[in-house]
């Protein structure tokens, strides 16, 4: 019986059962995605394929809907979901005219820092 309890406890600990975005974190992500949608000259690069900001937002909203019960914060969304392919593990890139391509992760962190100012 003790062995069963240990195994059951270990399994439960591997599931993020208590992870769930609260309304504030959902609002933070929503504001960030709205700001991303406004970046009409931005090119979002996923697995070597270029996408518009609207396509990027649509893709990230889909990923959010599939993962919102496994993350607690907007930062986790950026770091674990919105910055790389869940299949290939390749980082997403951002191209802004006149600038060098950059990884999406720091770009999205900077964007959420800006949009957080509008939520307070």
C-alpha positions as CSV (number, residue, x, y, z in Angstrom):
1,X,0.0,0.0,0.0
2,X,2.8,2.4,0.8
3,X,4.4,1.7,-2.6
4,X,1.1,2.5,-4.3
5,X,0.8,5.8,-2.3
6,X,4.3,6.8,-3.3
7,X,3.7,6.1,-7.0
8,X,0.3,7.9,-6.9
9,X,1.8,10.9,-5.2
10,X,4.7,11.0,-7.6
11,X,2.4,10.9,-10.6
12,X,0.2,13.7,-9.2
13,X,3.3,15.8,-8.6
14,X,4.2,15.5,-12.3
15,X,0.8,17.0,-13.4
16,X,0.5,20.8,-13.0
17,X,-3.0,20.3,-11.5
18,X,-2.9,23.7,-9.8
19,X,-1.6,25.7,-12.8
20,X,-4.3,28.0,-14.2
21,X,-4.2,31.5,-15.5
22,X,-6.2,33.9,-13.4
23,X,-8.1,36.9,-14.9
24,X,-5.2,39.3,-14.4
25,X,-2.7,37.1,-16.2
26,X,-5.2,36.5,-19.0
27,X,-5.6,40.2,-19.3
28,X,-1.8,40.7,-19.5
29,X,-1.5,38.1,-22.3
30,X,-4.5,39.6,-24.1
31,X,-3.0,43.1,-24.0
32,X,0.4,41.8,-25.2
33,X,-1.3,40.0,-28.1
34,X,-3.3,43.0,-29.0
35,X,-0.1,45.1,-29.1
36,X,1.5,42.4,-31.2
37,X,-1.4,42.6,-33.7
38,X,-0.8,46.4,-34.1
39,X,2.8,45.8,-35.3
40,X,1.8,45.6,-39.0
41,X,5.3,45.7,-40.3
42,X,6.6,42.9,-38.1
43,X,7.3,39.5,-39.6
44,X,6.9,36.6,-37.2
45,X,9.1,33.6,-38.3
46,X,8.0,30.1,-37.2
47,X,10.1,27.2,-38.4
48,X,11.6,29.3,-41.2
49,X,8.2,30.5,-42.5
50,X,7.3,34.1,-42.4
51,X,3.9,35.2,-41.0
52,X,2.2,38.5,-40.5
53,X,1.5,39.9,-37.0
54,X,-2.1,38.9,-37.4
55,X,-1.2,35.4,-38.3
56,X,1.2,35.3,-35.3
57,X,-1.5,36.5,-32.9
58,X,-3.9,33.9,-34.3
59,X,-1.3,31.1,-33.8
60,X,-0.4,32.3,-30.3
61,X,-4.1,32.5,-29.3
62,X,-4.5,28.9,-30.4
63,X,-1.5,27.9,-28.4
64,X,-2.8,29.8,-25.4
65,X,-6.2,28.0,-25.6
66,X,-4.3,24.6,-25.6
67,X,-2.1,25.5,-22.7
68,X,-3.9,27.9,-20.4
69,X,-4.5,25.2,-17.8
70,X,-0.8,24.3,-17.6
71,X,0.6,27.8,-17.0
72,X,0.2,30.4,-14.2
73,X,1.7,33.6,-15.6
74,X,2.1,35.6,-18.7
75,X,5.8,35.1,-18.4
76,X,5.4,31.3,-18.4
77,X,3.2,31.7,-21.5
78,X,6.0,33.6,-23.2
79,X,8.8,31.3,-22.1
80,X,7.1,28.0,-22.5
81,X,4.6,28.5,-25.2
82,X,4.9,31.6,-27.3
83,X,8.6,31.6,-28.0
84,X,9.3,28.3,-29.8
85,X,7.7,25.5,-31.7
86,X,6.3,22.8,-29.5
87,X,7.1,20.3,-32.2
88,X,10.5,21.3,-33.5
89,X,11.6,23.2,-30.4
90,X,13.1,25.9,-32.8
91,X,12.8,29.4,-31.4
92,X,10.4,31.8,-33.1
93,X,12.0,34.9,-34.5
94,X,10.8,38.4,-35.1
95,X,11.8,40.6,-38.0
96,X,11.2,44.3,-37.9
97,X,12.2,46.4,-40.9
98,X,15.5,48.2,-40.3
99,X,16.6,46.0,-37.5
100,X,18.3,42.6,-37.1
101,X,16.1,39.5,-36.6
102,X,15.7,38.7,-33.0
103,X,14.3,35.8,-31.0
104,X,10.7,36.3,-30.2
105,X,11.2,35.6,-26.4
106,X,13.0,38.8,-25.5
107,X,10.8,40.8,-27.9
108,X,7.6,39.4,-26.2
109,X,9.0,40.1,-22.8
110,X,9.7,43.7,-23.8
111,X,6.3,44.0,-25.3
112,X,4.6,42.7,-22.1
113,X,6.6,45.2,-20.0
114,X,5.1,48.0,-22.2
115,X,1.6,46.7,-22.2
116,X,1.7,46.1,-18.4
117,X,1.9,49.8,-18.0
118,X,-1.5,50.2,-19.6
119,X,-3.2,47.7,-17.2
120,X,-2.4,49.5,-14.0
